[in-house]
Amino acid sequence: MDKKKVVLVWFRNDLRLHDNEILLEAVQKADLVIPVYCFDPRYYNTNKYGGKNTGALRAQFILETVQSFKESLRDLGGDLLTYYGYPEEIIPRLAVKYDADEVYHHREVAQRETQISEKVESALWQSCRINLKHFIGHTMYHKEDLPFPIRDIPESFTLFKKRWSARAK
């Protein structure tokens, strides 16, 4: 019997079904997709300046967004596993538990998010020899889809739009 392909999808700021490239690829490539969201304590602790990293209103918004996403996945016959803890501990543990073949996530650009991704990637490799597959989801276009090299991107949006429109397919 052939082993089923399992893809674990780690969600962070991309909690939507519509135009979600990472989820689309997971569904197309895997026999089993395991969506996961981690409420990372680093975002809910008090920072070094004495303030909250995530205020009460933002925390409520995140909670409601996660719940809404979970319900959307359930409407499609899926679910969203949710945990409170460090992703670098949770994601590798789940990858081992479910014998995941791949782990997907959207790459973030902020320093803290990048550092967390690096920790998850390192822990995944150490625990089960899986690389973290990165997707770029925070830009309007993928750099590979641009009709010109990155170094030639115009500085103004108007010029970018004109050059893009003239060359885009």
MDTraj code that builds the backbone (N, CA, C; nanometers):
import mdtraj as md
import numpy as np

residues = "MET ASP LYS LYS LYS VAL VAL LEU VAL TRP PHE ARG ASN ASP LEU ARG LEU HIS ASP ASN GLU ILE LEU LEU GLU ALA VAL GLN LYS ALA ASP LEU VAL ILE PRO VAL TYR CYS PHE ASP PRO ARG TYR TYR ASN THR ASN LYS TYR GLY GLY LYS ASN THR GLY ALA LEU ARG ALA GLN PHE ILE LEU GLU THR VAL GLN SER PHE LYS GLU SER LEU ARG ASP LEU GLY GLY ASP LEU LEU THR TYR TYR GLY TYR PRO GLU GLU ILE ILE PRO ARG LEU ALA VAL LYS TYR ASP ALA ASP GLU VAL TYR HIS HIS ARG GLU VAL ALA GLN ARG GLU THR GLN ILE SER GLU LYS VAL GLU SER ALA LEU TRP GLN SER CYS ARG ILE ASN LEU LYS HIS PHE ILE GLY HIS THR MET TYR HIS LYS GLU ASP LEU PRO PHE PRO ILE ARG ASP ILE PRO GLU SER PHE THR LEU PHE LYS LYS ARG TRP SER ALA ARG ALA LYS".split()
xyz = np.array([
    [0.0847, -0.1193, 0.0000],
    [0.0000, 0.0000, 0.0000],
    [0.0882, 0.1243, 0.0000],
    [0.0574, 0.2176, -0.0873],
    [0.1348, 0.3415, -0.0963],
    [0.1073, 0.4308, 0.0234],
    [0.2133, 0.4957, 0.0706],
    [0.2007, 0.5917, 0.1799],
    [0.1312, 0.7166, 0.1269],
    [0.0362, 0.7679, 0.2020],
    [-0.0318, 0.8915, 0.1636],
    [0.0611, 1.0099, 0.1904],
    [0.0562, 1.1077, 0.0999],
    [0.1357, 1.2279, 0.1182],
    [0.0643, 1.3216, 0.2150],
    [0.1375, 1.3632, 0.3183],
    [0.0826, 1.4496, 0.4221],
    [0.1556, 1.5832, 0.4195],
    [0.0784, 1.6924, 0.4116],
    [0.1352, 1.8270, 0.4175],
    [0.0735, 1.8993, 0.5364],
    [0.1596, 1.9465, 0.6235],
    [0.1179, 2.0273, 0.7368],
    [0.1314, 2.1737, 0.6939],
    [0.0271, 2.2525, 0.7120],
    [0.0290, 2.3934, 0.6730],
    [0.0215, 2.4791, 0.7991],
    [0.1285, 2.5537, 0.8244],
    [0.1373, 2.6415, 0.9411],
    [0.0892, 2.7805, 0.9010],
    [-0.0246, 2.8201, 0.9558],
    [-0.0818, 2.9506, 0.9267],
    [-0.0382, 3.0517, 1.0316],
    [-0.0211, 3.1764, 0.9862],
    [0.0103, 3.2868, 1.0770],
    [-0.0793, 3.4045, 1.0457],
    [-0.0473, 3.4854, 0.9454],
    [-0.1247, 3.6060, 0.9120],
    [-0.2079, 3.5883, 0.7862],
    [-0.2200, 3.4695, 0.7393],
    [-0.2824, 3.4409, 0.6101],
    [-0.4084, 3.3576, 0.6274],
    [-0.4941, 3.3999, 0.7174],
    [-0.6111, 3.3215, 0.7557],
    [-0.7293, 3.3496, 0.6644],
    [-0.7199, 3.2961, 0.5445],
    [-0.8266, 3.3144, 0.4467],
    [-0.8270, 3.1953, 0.3516],
    [-0.9403, 3.1664, 0.2948],
    [-0.9495, 3.0602, 0.1945],
    [-0.9313, 3.1175, 0.0546],
    [-0.9911, 3.2335, 0.0323],
    [-0.9871, 3.2967, -0.0997],
    [-0.8433, 3.3311, -0.1375],
    [-0.8002, 3.2963, -0.2531],
    [-0.6693, 3.3244, -0.3130],
    [-0.5513, 3.2876, -0.2218],
    [-0.5638, 3.1795, -0.1469],
    [-0.4572, 3.1371, -0.0581],
    [-0.3711, 3.0337, -0.1303],
    [-0.2618, 3.0811, -0.1865],
    [-0.1741, 2.9967, -0.2682],
    [-0.1203, 2.8765, -0.1911],
    [-0.0849, 2.8984, -0.0664],
    [-0.0272, 2.7921, 0.0147],
    [-0.1273, 2.6778, 0.0359],
    [-0.2514, 2.7119, 0.0622],
    [-0.3545, 2.6112, 0.0828],
    [-0.3884, 2.5404, -0.0481],
    [-0.3941, 2.6149, -0.1563],
    [-0.4213, 2.5565, -0.2873],
    [-0.3154, 2.4527, -0.3232],
    [-0.1895, 2.4881, -0.3064],
    [-0.0826, 2.3922, -0.3399],
    [-0.0872, 2.2697, -0.2501],
    [-0.1144, 2.2900, -0.1219],
    [-0.1227, 2.1767, -0.0297],
    [-0.2341, 2.0811, -0.0717],
    [-0.3502, 2.1349, -0.1046],
    [-0.4639, 2.0518, -0.1439],
    [-0.4346, 1.9785, -0.2753],
    [-0.3642, 2.0447, -0.3663],
    [-0.3330, 1.9824, -0.4952],
    [-0.2266, 1.8729, -0.4821],
    [-0.1339, 1.8868, -0.3888],
    [-0.0216, 1.7937, -0.3798],
    [-0.0360, 1.6840, -0.2753],
    [-0.1242, 1.7026, -0.1775],
    [-0.1285, 1.6092, -0.0656],
    [-0.2564, 1.5264, -0.0638],
    [-0.2457, 1.4095, -0.0028],
    [-0.3632, 1.3277, 0.0240],
    [-0.4300, 1.3736, 0.1531],
    [-0.3478, 1.4275, 0.2439],
    [-0.3979, 1.4769, 0.3714],
    [-0.3313, 1.6105, 0.4015],
    [-0.4129, 1.7137, 0.4262],
    [-0.3636, 1.8466, 0.4612],
    [-0.4006, 1.8727, 0.6065],
    [-0.3015, 1.9132, 0.6857],
    [-0.3240, 1.9406, 0.8270],
    [-0.2958, 2.0881, 0.8535],
    [-0.4004, 2.1711, 0.8586],
    [-0.3829, 2.3135, 0.8886],
    [-0.3602, 2.3348, 1.0389],
    [-0.2646, 2.4217, 1.0723],
    [-0.2276, 2.4465, 1.2113],
    [-0.2107, 2.5965, 1.2342],
    [-0.2579, 2.6416, 1.3497],
    [-0.2337, 2.7797, 1.3926],
    [-0.1821, 2.7752, 1.5361],
    [-0.0752, 2.8496, 1.5622],
    [-0.0177, 2.8573, 1.6963],
    [-0.0350, 2.9983, 1.7525],
    [-0.0957, 3.0061, 1.8690],
    [-0.0996, 3.1320, 1.9429],
    [0.0349, 3.1388, 2.0161],
    [0.1281, 3.2102, 1.9577],
    [0.2659, 3.2163, 2.0076],
    [0.2726, 3.3100, 2.1281],
    [0.3174, 3.2603, 2.2449],
    [0.3217, 3.3439, 2.3656],
    [0.4049, 3.4709, 2.3498],
    [0.5017, 3.4700, 2.2597],
    [0.5851, 3.5889, 2.2397],
    [0.5024, 3.7096, 2.1996],
    [0.3894, 3.6866, 2.1362],
    [0.3047, 3.7968, 2.0907],
    [0.2090, 3.8465, 2.1990],
    [0.1955, 3.7706, 2.3063],
    [0.0984, 3.8062, 2.4094],
    [0.1640, 3.8435, 2.5419],
    [0.2949, 3.8370, 2.5465],
    [0.3684, 3.8752, 2.6669],
    [0.3865, 4.0263, 2.6736],
    [0.4302, 4.0729, 2.7884],
    [0.4665, 4.2131, 2.8058],
    [0.6057, 4.2319, 2.7482],
    [0.6254, 4.3381, 2.6721],
    [0.7562, 4.3609, 2.6108],
    [0.8517, 4.4314, 2.7072],
    [0.9735, 4.4537, 2.6614],
    [1.0764, 4.5121, 2.7486],
    [1.0445, 4.6565, 2.7889],
    [0.9481, 4.7195, 2.7224],
    [0.9091, 4.8569, 2.7557],
    [0.7898, 4.8608, 2.8506],
    [0.7417, 4.7428, 2.8919],
    [0.6303, 4.7356, 2.9856],
    [0.4938, 4.7326, 2.9202],
    [0.4878, 4.7387, 2.7881],
    [0.3601, 4.7331, 2.7171],
    [0.3331, 4.5930, 2.6647],
    [0.2120, 4.5721, 2.6217],
    [0.1742, 4.4439, 2.5635],
    [0.2173, 4.4396, 2.4168],
    [0.2728, 4.3272, 2.3744],
    [0.3079, 4.3100, 2.2337],
    [0.1822, 4.3081, 2.1472],
    [0.0748, 4.2525, 2.2014],
    [-0.0544, 4.2501, 2.1334],
    [-0.1576, 4.3030, 2.2314],
    [-0.2213, 4.4123, 2.1960],
    [-0.3229, 4.4714, 2.2840],
    [-0.4499, 4.3884, 2.2872],
    [-0.5382, 4.4238, 2.3779],
    [-0.6623, 4.3478, 2.3991],
    [-0.7507, 4.3443, 2.2728],
    [-0.7645, 4.4566, 2.2048],
    [-0.8490, 4.4595, 2.0845],
    [-0.7890, 4.3756, 1.9724],
    [-0.6586, 4.3860, 1.9542],
    [-0.5910, 4.3054, 1.8511],
    [-0.6007, 4.1572, 1.8857],
    [-0.5805, 4.1226, 2.0116],
    [-0.5909, 3.9827, 2.0537],
    [-0.7317, 3.9287, 2.0266],
    [-0.8340, 4.0090, 2.0550],
    [-0.9724, 3.9671, 2.0282],
    [-0.9953, 3.9491, 1.8784],
    [-0.9415, 4.0399, 1.7984],
    [-0.9529, 4.0296, 1.6529],
    [-0.8877, 3.9006, 1.6024],
    [-0.7686, 3.8710, 1.6523],
    [-0.6977, 3.7484, 1.6109],
    [-0.7788, 3.6257, 1.6498],
    [-0.8289, 3.6231, 1.7715],
    [-0.9087, 3.5098, 1.8186],
    [-1.0316, 3.4884, 1.7301],
    [-1.1012, 3.5970, 1.6984],
    [-1.2200, 3.5870, 1.6139],
    [-1.1841, 3.5444, 1.4715],
    [-1.0723, 3.5933, 1.4200],
    [-1.0287, 3.5578, 1.2857],
    [-0.9922, 3.4101, 1.2783],
    [-0.9210, 3.3610, 1.3782],
    [-0.8850, 3.2189, 1.3829],
    [-1.0116, 3.1334, 1.3908],
    [-1.1058, 3.1729, 1.4742],
    [-1.2317, 3.0977, 1.4873],
    [-1.3092, 3.0973, 1.3556],
    [-1.3139, 3.2105, 1.2887],
    [-1.3833, 3.2199, 1.1605],
    [-1.3162, 3.1314, 1.0550],
    [-1.1835, 3.1319, 1.0530],
    [-1.1095, 3.0483, 0.9582],
    [-1.1345, 2.9003, 0.9875],
    [-1.1342, 2.8650, 1.1143],
    [-1.1618, 2.7271, 1.1561],
    [-1.3003, 2.6846, 1.1067],
    [-1.3990, 2.7706, 1.1236],
    [-1.5351, 2.7408, 1.0785],
    [-1.5410, 2.7276, 0.9262],
    [-1.4675, 2.8133, 0.8547],
    [-1.4636, 2.8045, 0.7076],
    [-1.4052, 2.6711, 0.6627],
    [-1.2991, 2.6271, 0.7291],
    [-1.2396, 2.4974, 0.6953],
    [-1.3353, 2.3829, 0.7286],
    [-1.4057, 2.3947, 0.8403],
    [-1.5024, 2.2905, 0.8784],
    [-1.6159, 2.2818, 0.7768],
    [-1.6577, 2.3977, 0.7241],
    [-1.7635, 2.3985, 0.6223],
    [-1.7212, 2.3199, 0.4979],
    [-1.5910, 2.3095, 0.4756],
    [-1.5381, 2.2356, 0.3606],
    [-1.4993, 2.0920, 0.3966],
    [-1.5259, 2.0536, 0.5214],
    [-1.4933, 1.9183, 0.5638],
    [-1.3569, 1.9054, 0.6293],
    [-1.2913, 2.0161, 0.6563],
    [-1.1600, 2.0141, 0.7195],
    [-1.1671, 2.0669, 0.8612],
    [-1.0540, 2.1092, 0.9113],
    [-1.0478, 2.1673, 1.0443],
    [-0.9163, 2.2430, 1.0571],
    [-0.9025, 2.3168, 1.1635],
    [-0.7802, 2.3905, 1.1947],
    [-0.7380, 2.3498, 1.3348],
    [-0.6196, 2.2910, 1.3466],
    [-0.5659, 2.2582, 1.4779],
    [-0.5106, 2.3863, 1.5377],
    [-0.5486, 2.4182, 1.6599],
    [-0.4999, 2.5403, 1.7250],
    [-0.4289, 2.5039, 1.8543],
    [-0.3187, 2.5744, 1.8798],
    [-0.2367, 2.5496, 1.9980],
    [-0.1890, 2.6819, 2.0545],
    [-0.1645, 2.6831, 2.1860],
    [-0.0971, 2.7944, 2.2496],
    [0.0417, 2.7446, 2.2852],
    [0.1424, 2.8040, 2.2237],
    [0.2788, 2.7612, 2.2503],
    [0.3712, 2.8055, 2.1390],
    [0.4956, 2.7648, 2.1525],
    [0.5984, 2.8058, 2.0570],
    [0.5935, 2.7187, 1.9318],
    [0.5794, 2.7815, 1.8145],
    [0.5714, 2.7039, 1.6905],
    [0.6919, 2.6115, 1.6693],
    [0.8091, 2.6531, 1.7145],
    [0.9282, 2.5691, 1.6958],
    [0.9226, 2.4412, 1.7796],
    [0.8310, 2.4358, 1.8756],
    [0.8080, 2.3125, 1.9515],
    [0.6875, 2.2363, 1.8958],
    [0.5825, 2.3084, 1.8617],
    [0.4573, 2.2468, 1.8185],
    [0.4658, 2.1889, 1.6770],
    [0.5154, 2.2664, 1.5822],
    [0.5162, 2.2229, 1.4415],
    [0.5979, 2.0954, 1.4219],
    [0.7208, 2.0872, 1.4724],
    [0.7956, 1.9610, 1.4556],
    [0.7279, 1.8415, 1.5237],
    [0.6696, 1.8644, 1.6408],
    [0.6006, 1.7563, 1.7115],
    [0.4838, 1.7032, 1.6272],
    [0.4075, 1.7937, 1.5649],
    [0.2964, 1.7526, 1.4791],
    [0.3459, 1.6844, 1.3518],
    [0.4559, 1.7349, 1.2973],
    [0.5128, 1.6738, 1.1762],
    [0.5512, 1.5287, 1.2025],
    [0.6079, 1.5030, 1.3193],
    [0.6434, 1.3653, 1.3561],
    [0.5175, 1.2833, 1.3799],
    [0.4244, 1.3379, 1.4568],
    [0.3011, 1.2659, 1.4914],
    [0.2240, 1.2215, 1.3677],
    [0.2130, 1.3108, 1.2694],
    [0.1345, 1.2807, 1.1498],
    [0.2190, 1.2309, 1.0328],
    [0.3486, 1.2087, 1.0586],
    [0.4410, 1.1602, 0.9551],
    [0.4334, 1.2485, 0.8301],
    [0.4429, 1.3788, 0.8524],
    [0.4317, 1.4766, 0.7426],
    [0.5479, 1.4640, 0.6449],
    [0.5160, 1.4822, 0.5194],
    [0.6171, 1.4829, 0.4142],
    [0.6721, 1.6231, 0.3927],
    [0.5857, 1.7224, 0.4119],
    [0.6257, 1.8617, 0.3932],
    [0.5528, 1.9501, 0.4936],
    [0.6132, 2.0662, 0.5219],
    [0.5501, 2.1678, 0.6049],
    [0.5581, 2.2987, 0.5274],
    [0.4429, 2.3628, 0.5074],
    [0.4341, 2.4875, 0.4321],
    [0.4049, 2.6033, 0.5271],
    [0.4494, 2.7215, 0.4878],
    [0.4113, 2.8444, 0.5579],
    [0.4380, 2.9640, 0.4683],
    [0.3716, 3.0759, 0.4998],
    [0.3998, 3.2015, 0.4301],
    [0.5184, 3.2684, 0.4975],
    [0.6142, 3.3063, 0.4166],
    [0.7305, 3.3779, 0.4689],
    [0.6870, 3.5180, 0.5097],
    [0.7306, 3.5587, 0.6254],
    [0.7048, 3.6938, 0.6739],
    [0.8341, 3.7741, 0.6600],
    [0.8251, 3.9058, 0.6642],
    [0.9434, 3.9891, 0.6427],
    [0.9940, 4.0586, 0.7688],
    [0.9121, 4.0667, 0.8728],
    [0.9543, 4.1336, 0.9956],
    [1.0573, 4.0477, 1.0696],
    [1.1419, 4.1136, 1.1466],
    [1.2523, 4.0448, 1.2132],
    [1.2051, 3.9318, 1.3048],
    [1.1091, 3.9585, 1.3921],
    [1.0633, 3.8552, 1.4852],
    [1.0050, 3.7354, 1.4107],
    [0.9213, 3.7612, 1.3117],
    [0.8599, 3.6534, 1.2358],
    [0.9644, 3.5715, 1.1607],
    [1.0640, 3.6392, 1.1061],
    [1.1721, 3.5701, 1.0354],
    [1.2504, 3.4819, 1.1322],
    [1.2795, 3.5331, 1.2508],
    [1.3518, 3.4545, 1.3506],
    [1.2716, 3.3321, 1.3942],
    [1.1418, 3.3475, 1.4104],
    [1.0571, 3.2336, 1.4482],
    [1.0569, 3.1292, 1.3373],
    [1.0463, 3.1735, 1.2127],
    [1.0524, 3.0802, 1.0998],
    [1.1839, 3.0025, 1.0999],
    [1.2929, 3.0722, 1.1264],
    [1.4238, 3.0060, 1.1302],
    [1.4295, 2.9013, 1.2418],
    [1.3690, 2.9320, 1.3565],
    [1.3650, 2.8357, 1.4672],
    [1.2824, 2.7130, 1.4293],
    [1.1688, 2.7362, 1.3642],
    [1.0840, 2.6247, 1.3216],
    [1.1591, 2.5396, 1.2195],
    [1.2219, 2.6065, 1.1252],
    [1.2947, 2.5340, 1.0200],
    [1.4061, 2.4484, 1.0798],
    [1.4803, 2.5037, 1.1728],
    [1.5885, 2.4303, 1.2382],
    [1.5339, 2.3107, 1.3171],
    [1.4273, 2.3333, 1.3928],
    [1.3685, 2.2262, 1.4733],
    [1.3088, 2.1159, 1.3853],
    [1.2484, 2.1534, 1.2731],
    [1.1944, 2.0536, 1.1796],
    [1.3061, 1.9658, 1.1240],
    [1.4149, 2.0283, 1.0883],
    [1.5260, 1.9529, 1.0311],
    [1.5857, 1.8584, 1.1351],
    [1.6011, 1.9073, 1.2563],
    [1.6583, 1.8245, 1.3628],
    [1.5683, 1.7079, 1.4005],
    [1.4381, 1.7308, 1.4049],
    [1.3478, 1.6258, 1.4523],
    [1.3054, 1.5262, 1.3451],
    [1.2903, 1.5712, 1.2203],
    [1.2383, 1.4787, 1.1185],
    [1.2944, 1.5011, 0.9784],
    [1.4020, 1.5775, 0.9687],
    [1.4683, 1.5999, 0.8395],
    [1.3742, 1.6527, 0.7317],
    [1.2879, 1.7463, 0.7722],
    [1.1961, 1.8119, 0.6783],
    [1.2348, 1.9589, 0.6688],
    [1.2401, 2.0095, 0.5454],
    [1.2601, 2.1529, 0.5249],
    [1.1259, 2.2235, 0.5326],
    [1.1301, 2.3466, 0.5777],
    [1.0115, 2.4313, 0.5806],
    [0.9986, 2.4966, 0.4439],
    [0.8877, 2.4709, 0.3745],
    [0.8683, 2.5287, 0.2414],
    [0.8061, 2.6666, 0.2556],
    [0.8755, 2.7664, 0.2025],
    [0.8339, 2.9056, 0.2147],
    [0.7518, 2.9490, 0.0935],
    [0.6461, 3.0233, 0.1201],
    [0.5663, 3.0864, 0.0150],
    [0.5694, 3.2364, 0.0401],
    [0.5681, 3.3136, -0.0662],
    [0.5643, 3.4588, -0.0549],
    [0.4196, 3.5012, -0.0748],
    [0.3583, 3.5588, 0.0278],
    [0.2181, 3.5940, 0.0171],
    [0.1880, 3.7384, 0.0490],
    [0.2896, 3.8174, 0.0721],
    [0.2669, 3.9550, 0.1163],
    [0.2894, 4.0584, 0.0070],
    [0.3111, 4.0129, -0.1143],
    [0.3310, 4.1069, -0.2245],
    [0.2193, 4.0914, -0.3270],
    [0.2000, 4.1951, -0.4065],
    [0.0956, 4.1908, -0.5074],
    [0.1303, 4.0912, -0.6180],
    [0.2577, 4.0815, -0.6529],
    [0.3040, 3.9917, -0.7580],
    [0.4265, 3.9158, -0.7091],
    [0.4411, 3.7931, -0.7561],
    [0.5642, 3.7192, -0.7300],
    [0.6739, 3.7781, -0.8179],
    [0.7935, 3.7827, -0.7653],
    [0.9028, 3.8405, -0.8440],
    [0.9254, 3.7622, -0.9736],
    [0.8960, 3.6320, -0.9701],
    [0.9132, 3.5506, -1.0909],
    [0.8116, 3.5856, -1.1996],
    [0.7009, 3.6463, -1.1619],
    [0.5958, 3.6812, -1.2573],
    [0.6123, 3.8205, -1.3174],
    [0.7060, 3.8973, -1.2649],
    [0.7267, 4.0321, -1.3177],
    [0.7869, 4.0252, -1.4575],
    [0.7473, 4.1142, -1.5441],
    [0.7998, 4.1141, -1.6809],
    [0.9349, 4.1875, -1.6927],
    [1.0005, 4.2078, -1.5788],
    [1.1316, 4.2723, -1.5771],
    [1.2042, 4.2289, -1.4501],
    [1.3366, 4.2398, -1.4476],
    [1.4121, 4.1994, -1.3280],
    [1.3827, 4.2907, -1.2090],
    [1.3988, 4.2356, -1.0895],
    [1.3767, 4.3115, -0.9655],
    [1.4564, 4.4414, -0.9654],
    [1.5791, 4.4358, -1.0125],
    [1.6647, 4.5563, -1.0091],
    [1.6091, 4.6694, -1.0953],
    [1.5157, 4.6360, -1.1873],
    [1.4581, 4.7371, -1.2760],
    [1.3186, 4.7837, -1.2336],
    [1.2767, 4.7517, -1.1127],
    [1.1451, 4.7954, -1.0664],
    [1.1445, 4.9473, -1.0518],
    [1.0485, 5.0136, -1.1149],
    [1.0392, 5.1595, -1.1025],
    [1.0095, 5.2019, -0.9586],
    [1.0537, 5.3186, -0.9238],
    [1.0326, 5.3685, -0.7877],
    [0.8910, 5.4210, -0.7652],
    [0.8242, 5.4654, -0.8697],
    [0.6873, 5.5147, -0.8519],
    [0.5875, 5.4083, -0.8983],
    [0.4729, 5.4047, -0.8311],
    [0.3718, 5.3068, -0.8675],
    [0.3177, 5.3330, -1.0080],
    [0.2997, 5.4587, -1.0443],
    [0.2460, 5.4918, -1.1766],
    [0.3349, 5.4346, -1.2864],
    [0.4646, 5.4532, -1.2739],
    [0.5573, 5.3992, -1.3732],
    [0.5570, 5.2465, -1.3692],
    [0.5523, 5.1893, -1.2496],
    [0.5454, 5.0434, -1.2353],
    [0.4223, 4.9901, -1.3089],
    [0.3067, 5.0534, -1.2854],
    [0.1820, 5.0102, -1.3473],
    [0.1905, 5.0172, -1.4996],
    [0.2461, 5.1246, -1.5509],
    [0.2596, 5.1392, -1.6968],
    [0.3490, 5.0296, -1.7539],
    [0.4624, 5.0071, -1.6903],
    [0.5557, 4.9045, -1.7403],
    [0.4962, 4.7655, -1.7248],
    [0.4267, 4.7418, -1.6146],
    [0.3645, 4.6117, -1.5906],
    [0.2543, 4.5861, -1.6938],
    [0.1682, 4.6837, -1.7134],
    [0.0558, 4.6683, -1.8053],
    [0.1035, 4.6433, -1.9484],
    [0.2107, 4.7087, -1.9879],
    [0.2609, 4.6945, -2.1242],
    [0.3212, 4.5564, -2.1500],
    [0.3749, 4.4940, -2.0457],
    [0.4452, 4.3656, -2.0660],
    [0.3743, 4.2438, -2.0085],
    [0.2760, 4.2641, -1.9239],
    [0.2119, 4.1529, -1.8543],
    [0.1281, 4.0688, -1.9486],
    [0.1203, 3.9417, -1.9158],
    [0.0368, 3.8503, -1.9926],
    [-0.0859, 3.8154, -1.9113],
])
top = md.Topology()
chain = top.add_chain()
for i, resn in enumerate(residues, 1):
    res = top.add_residue(resn, chain, resSeq=i)
    for name in ("N", "CA", "C"):
        top.add_atom(name, md.element.get_by_symbol(name[0]), res)
traj = md.Trajectory(xyz[None], top)
